[in-house]
Amino acid sequence: MEWVLIELTHENLAAEYRSSHLWGTRRTQYTAENPRGEVFSKHHYDARLGWQTETLVREELRTELVNRLSRSRPETSDPDLDALCRCDRFVLKPIRKPR
């Protein structure tokens, strides 16, 4: 987890977590707000609620990422539904600069 936090601080990257649910996809993106890596922005998209943004300090972000990435998704009795709901993905991706 420290590696992700360091990369967010030193590179022009965003960490993105996507999860699929019956009601749609949820996206959460994390970006560093300052070069020392003390403050991060969390941009969360839910199809039902739209975009929400909040500010996190380093410890809050670390705890949130550890909790999110270490939990398993519950299984359902429907194999097709189970496959749909298990399409979670975590990636580091470049932040596009405006032209």
Contacts in CASP RR format, 6 or more apart in sequence:
PFRMAT RR
TARGET T0000
AUTHOR 0000-0000-0000
METHOD contacts of the structure
MODEL  1
MEWVLIELTHENLAAEYRSSHLWGTRRTQYTAENPRGEVFSKHHYDARLG
WQTETLVREELRTELVNRLSRSRPETSDPDLDALCRCDRFVLKPIRKPR
1 62 0 8 1.000
1 65 0 8 1.000
1 66 0 8 1.000
1 69 0 8 1.000
2 62 0 8 1.000
4 15 0 8 1.000
4 65 0 8 1.000
4 92 0 8 1.000
5 37 0 8 1.000
5 58 0 8 1.000
5 61 0 8 1.000
5 62 0 8 1.000
7 13 0 8 1.000
7 92 0 8 1.000
8 14 0 8 1.000
8 15 0 8 1.000
8 30 0 8 1.000
8 31 0 8 1.000
8 32 0 8 1.000
8 37 0 8 1.000
8 40 0 8 1.000
8 92 0 8 1.000
9 32 0 8 1.000
9 35 0 8 1.000
9 36 0 8 1.000
9 37 0 8 1.000
12 94 0 8 1.000
12 95 0 8 1.000
12 97 0 8 1.000
13 31 0 8 1.000
13 92 0 8 1.000
13 93 0 8 1.000
13 94 0 8 1.000
13 95 0 8 1.000
14 29 0 8 1.000
14 30 0 8 1.000
14 31 0 8 1.000
14 92 0 8 1.000
14 93 0 8 1.000
14 94 0 8 1.000
14 95 0 8 1.000
15 29 0 8 1.000
15 30 0 8 1.000
15 31 0 8 1.000
15 65 0 8 1.000
15 90 0 8 1.000
15 91 0 8 1.000
15 92 0 8 1.000
16 27 0 8 1.000
16 28 0 8 1.000
16 29 0 8 1.000
16 30 0 8 1.000
16 89 0 8 1.000
16 90 0 8 1.000
16 91 0 8 1.000
16 92 0 8 1.000
16 93 0 8 1.000
17 27 0 8 1.000
17 28 0 8 1.000
17 29 0 8 1.000
17 68 0 8 1.000
17 69 0 8 1.000
17 88 0 8 1.000
17 89 0 8 1.000
17 90 0 8 1.000
18 25 0 8 1.000
18 26 0 8 1.000
18 27 0 8 1.000
18 28 0 8 1.000
18 87 0 8 1.000
18 88 0 8 1.000
18 89 0 8 1.000
18 90 0 8 1.000
19 25 0 8 1.000
19 26 0 8 1.000
19 87 0 8 1.000
19 88 0 8 1.000
20 26 0 8 1.000
20 84 0 8 1.000
20 85 0 8 1.000
20 86 0 8 1.000
20 87 0 8 1.000
20 88 0 8 1.000
21 85 0 8 1.000
22 81 0 8 1.000
22 84 0 8 1.000
22 85 0 8 1.000
23 47 0 8 1.000
23 48 0 8 1.000
24 47 0 8 1.000
25 47 0 8 1.000
26 44 0 8 1.000
26 45 0 8 1.000
26 46 0 8 1.000
26 47 0 8 1.000
27 44 0 8 1.000
27 45 0 8 1.000
28 42 0 8 1.000
28 43 0 8 1.000
28 44 0 8 1.000
28 45 0 8 1.000
28 68 0 8 1.000
29 42 0 8 1.000
29 43 0 8 1.000
29 44 0 8 1.000
30 40 0 8 1.000
30 41 0 8 1.000
30 42 0 8 1.000
30 43 0 8 1.000
30 56 0 8 1.000
30 61 0 8 1.000
30 65 0 8 1.000
31 40 0 8 1.000
31 41 0 8 1.000
31 43 0 8 1.000
31 95 0 8 1.000
32 39 0 8 1.000
32 40 0 8 1.000
33 39 0 8 1.000
33 40 0 8 1.000
33 41 0 8 1.000
33 55 0 8 1.000
37 58 0 8 1.000
38 57 0 8 1.000
38 58 0 8 1.000
39 55 0 8 1.000
39 56 0 8 1.000
39 57 0 8 1.000
39 58 0 8 1.000
40 55 0 8 1.000
40 56 0 8 1.000
40 57 0 8 1.000
40 58 0 8 1.000
40 61 0 8 1.000
41 53 0 8 1.000
41 54 0 8 1.000
41 55 0 8 1.000
41 56 0 8 1.000
42 53 0 8 1.000
42 54 0 8 1.000
42 55 0 8 1.000
42 56 0 8 1.000
42 61 0 8 1.000
42 64 0 8 1.000
43 51 0 8 1.000
43 52 0 8 1.000
43 53 0 8 1.000
44 51 0 8 1.000
44 52 0 8 1.000
44 53 0 8 1.000
44 54 0 8 1.000
45 51 0 8 1.000
45 52 0 8 1.000
46 52 0 8 1.000
56 64 0 8 1.000
69 90 0 8 1.000
73 85 0 8 1.000
73 86 0 8 1.000
73 88 0 8 1.000
75 82 0 8 1.000
76 82 0 8 1.000
76 85 0 8 1.000
END
